[in-house]
Amino acid sequence: MTRPGPQADLLPELLSRLHRLDFDHADGDGIEFEPFDAFLPEDESIRWFKVWTGNPEADGRTLRVFGQDGTGGHAAFWLHRQDRPLLDQPIVFLGSEGAIGVVAKDFDDYLWLLASGHGPLEAIEYPDDGRPANAAFSSFAEGHAKSPQRPASVLLAEANAACPDFVEWVTAQCR
């Protein structure tokens, strides 16, 4: 899905290359994800977060949305670590039905999560280790991730341990 925007909305090269891979839903056995060609522009992200929380005062400026699932749930980098580059920021998911969670503590772990057959939605809704692995994402992760491969359950536990305040931050802004 292409989202027009200024230069600041361009995805990092590695994320852009990842988004060229096939995110196949495979009738529920694959990954339900629609990657964007650019970040959702900041004004759209802010507007979306205000609607999602039901709070016109909600502040979603720290969310850099880079894709969505088929129902409209959004995946984003949460710009939570002020001293870290974008790809070292946690990746989070806010579902269309209210699901909230941290899916990876950084981009490298996100690559391994995808390799395990989990997109952002599946990581929150179906966090078990029994999903079929994805060969294309495994190959991409092997070539680009600096972290070691781990099962999805371990990746998710580490993500939530690294960012225990994300769900609280979001729910505090909900009305």
C-alpha positions as CSV (number, residue, x, y, z in Angstrom):
1,M,0.0,0.0,0.0
2,T,1.5,3.3,-1.0
3,R,1.1,6.3,1.3
4,P,2.3,9.6,-0.1
5,G,4.3,11.8,2.2
6,P,7.3,14.1,2.5
7,Q,10.9,12.9,2.7
8,A,10.6,12.3,6.5
9,D,8.0,9.7,5.8
10,L,10.4,7.5,3.8
11,L,11.1,4.0,5.3
12,P,14.6,3.0,6.2
13,E,16.1,1.1,3.3
14,L,16.1,-2.3,5.2
15,L,12.4,-1.9,6.1
16,S,11.6,-0.9,2.6
17,R,13.4,-4.1,1.3
18,L,11.5,-6.2,3.8
19,H,8.2,-4.8,2.6
20,R,8.9,-6.0,-0.9
21,L,8.6,-9.6,0.3
22,D,5.3,-11.4,0.0
23,F,3.2,-11.0,3.1
24,D,0.8,-13.9,2.3
25,H,-2.1,-14.5,4.6
26,A,-2.4,-18.1,3.3
27,D,-6.0,-18.6,4.5
28,G,-5.0,-17.9,8.1
29,D,-1.8,-19.9,8.2
30,G,0.4,-17.0,7.0
31,I,0.9,-13.4,8.0
32,E,-2.0,-10.9,7.9
33,F,-0.2,-7.7,7.1
34,E,-0.3,-5.0,4.6
35,P,3.1,-3.1,4.6
36,F,3.2,0.5,3.6
37,D,5.7,2.0,1.2
38,A,6.2,4.9,3.5
39,F,5.4,5.8,7.1
40,L,1.9,7.1,7.7
41,P,2.4,10.9,7.7
42,E,2.7,12.2,11.2
43,D,-0.6,14.2,11.0
44,E,-2.5,11.1,9.9
45,S,-0.8,9.0,12.7
46,I,-1.8,11.6,15.3
47,R,-5.4,11.7,14.0
48,W,-5.7,7.9,13.8
49,F,-4.4,7.6,17.4
50,K,-6.9,10.1,18.7
51,V,-9.7,8.2,17.1
52,W,-8.3,4.8,18.2
53,T,-8.1,6.0,21.8
54,G,-11.4,8.0,21.7
55,N,-9.4,10.9,23.2
56,P,-9.0,14.1,21.3
57,E,-6.1,15.0,23.6
58,A,-4.2,11.7,23.0
59,D,-0.6,12.1,21.9
60,G,0.5,9.6,19.3
61,R,3.5,11.5,18.0
62,T,5.9,8.8,19.2
63,L,4.2,6.2,16.9
64,R,5.7,5.7,13.4
65,V,3.1,3.6,11.6
66,F,4.5,1.4,8.8
67,G,1.7,-1.1,8.1
68,Q,-1.7,-2.5,9.0
69,D,-3.6,-5.8,9.0
70,G,-6.7,-6.4,6.9
71,T,-9.0,-5.1,9.6
72,G,-7.1,-1.8,10.1
73,G,-4.9,-2.7,13.1
74,H,-1.7,-0.7,12.9
75,A,2.0,-1.7,13.4
76,A,4.4,1.0,14.4
77,F,7.8,1.8,15.8
78,W,7.3,3.3,19.3
79,L,9.9,6.1,19.6
80,H,10.4,5.3,23.3
81,R,14.2,5.2,23.5
82,Q,15.3,8.8,22.9
83,D,19.0,7.9,22.5
84,R,18.5,5.0,20.0
85,P,18.1,5.0,16.2
86,L,14.7,4.0,14.7
87,L,15.5,0.4,14.0
88,D,16.5,-0.1,17.7
89,Q,13.0,1.1,18.8
90,P,10.3,-1.4,19.9
91,I,7.7,-2.4,17.4
92,V,4.1,-2.3,18.6
93,F,0.6,-3.2,17.4
94,L,-2.7,-1.6,18.1
95,G,-5.5,-3.7,16.7
96,S,-8.8,-2.6,15.2
97,E,-10.7,-4.3,18.0
98,G,-8.6,-2.9,20.9
99,A,-5.7,-5.4,21.0
100,I,-2.5,-3.7,22.3
101,G,1.0,-5.1,22.6
102,V,4.7,-4.9,22.0
103,V,5.6,-7.4,19.3
104,A,9.4,-6.9,19.1
105,K,12.0,-5.1,21.2
106,D,13.7,-3.9,18.0
107,F,13.8,-4.4,14.2
108,D,16.2,-7.4,14.4
109,D,13.8,-9.3,16.6
110,Y,10.9,-8.3,14.4
111,L,12.7,-10.0,11.5
112,W,12.9,-13.3,13.5
113,L,9.2,-12.9,14.5
114,L,8.2,-12.7,10.9
115,A,10.5,-15.7,10.2
116,S,8.5,-17.6,12.8
117,G,5.3,-17.0,10.9
118,H,4.0,-14.2,13.1
119,G,3.1,-10.7,11.9
120,P,2.1,-8.0,14.3
121,L,-1.5,-9.3,14.5
122,E,-0.5,-12.9,15.0
123,A,2.0,-12.0,17.7
124,I,-0.7,-10.5,19.8
125,E,-3.7,-12.8,18.9
126,Y,-1.8,-16.1,18.3
127,P,1.5,-15.9,20.2
128,D,2.2,-19.7,20.2
129,D,5.2,-21.3,18.7
130,G,3.2,-23.6,16.5
131,R,2.8,-21.4,13.4
132,P,4.5,-22.5,10.2
133,A,7.9,-20.8,9.6
134,N,8.2,-18.5,6.6
135,A,11.1,-19.4,4.4
136,A,11.4,-16.0,2.7
137,F,11.4,-14.1,6.0
138,S,13.8,-16.6,7.5
139,S,16.3,-16.0,4.7
140,F,15.9,-12.3,5.1
141,A,16.4,-12.5,8.8
142,E,19.5,-14.7,8.4
143,G,21.0,-12.1,6.1
144,H,20.2,-9.0,8.1
145,A,19.3,-9.6,11.8
146,K,22.1,-9.0,14.2
147,S,20.3,-10.8,17.0
148,P,20.1,-14.6,17.2
149,Q,17.0,-16.6,16.1
150,R,14.6,-17.4,19.0
151,P,11.1,-18.9,19.2
152,A,8.2,-16.4,19.0
153,S,7.3,-16.9,22.6
154,V,10.8,-15.9,23.7
155,L,10.9,-12.9,21.4
156,L,7.5,-11.7,22.7
157,A,8.5,-12.3,26.3
158,E,11.7,-10.3,25.8
159,A,9.8,-7.5,24.0
160,N,7.3,-7.1,26.8
161,A,10.1,-7.2,29.4
162,A,11.9,-4.5,27.6
163,C,8.8,-2.3,27.2
164,P,6.5,-3.1,30.1
165,D,5.0,0.4,30.1
166,F,3.6,0.4,26.5
167,V,0.2,-1.0,27.2
168,E,-0.2,1.3,30.3
169,W,0.9,4.3,28.2
170,V,-1.8,3.5,25.6
171,T,-4.6,2.6,28.0
172,A,-3.9,5.8,30.1
173,Q,-4.8,7.8,27.0
174,C,-8.0,5.8,26.2
175,R,-11.4,7.3,27.0
